[in-house]
Amino acid sequence: MKTLTILSAGLLLSLALPGPLEAQIHVRSSAFASGGNIPAQFSCKGANTNPPLQFEGIPKGAKSLALIVEDPDAPGSLFTHWLIWNINPAATQIAEKSIPQGAIEGTNDFGKPGYGGPCPPSGTHRYFFRLFALDQTLDLKTGAKRSALEHAMKGHVVGQGELMGRFSH
């Protein structure tokens, strides 16, 4: 299990680290500041719906966007809260309680498609909302898992950005 976690995190790093040709995307939320606390309404303690996200700086050549929301502080391994891809690169936001038209959601580590909000068993955890600009749309079916998304994205990231929020049990 540990080896899988390390490999998955390593693959994510190879996808996410900006190279000389990758653009930096600015990701923010009107619901919480970068590094701030995520409101309970976006967690398992509240409505468990996705927070609003805004982004700018999408590279002109991008054909689609993908979003991975994860908790690196989960006991035992990296925990995926949301996978969404084939977001139109002309989009500038993901509204609260919604997904952009035409976007596809994968299966999170709760074993369900869609968003699963912060729900740490104890302490304060960090939640990263990582947005990737891709040079192609992805041929993945609804409900695909993180490993399939990462594999499909490999070599196609042309820009990236992230927003980090915290949530306490």
Buried (B, 14 or more C-beta within 10 A) or exposed (E): EEEEBEEBBEBBEBBBEEEEEBBEBBBBBEBBEEEEBBBBBBBBBEBBBBBBBBBEEBBEEBBBBBBBBBBBBBEEBBBBBBBBBBBBBEBEBBEBBEBBEEBBBBBBBBEEBBBBBBBBEEEEBBBBBBBBBBBBBBEBEEBBBBEBBBBBBEEBBBBBBBBBBBBEE
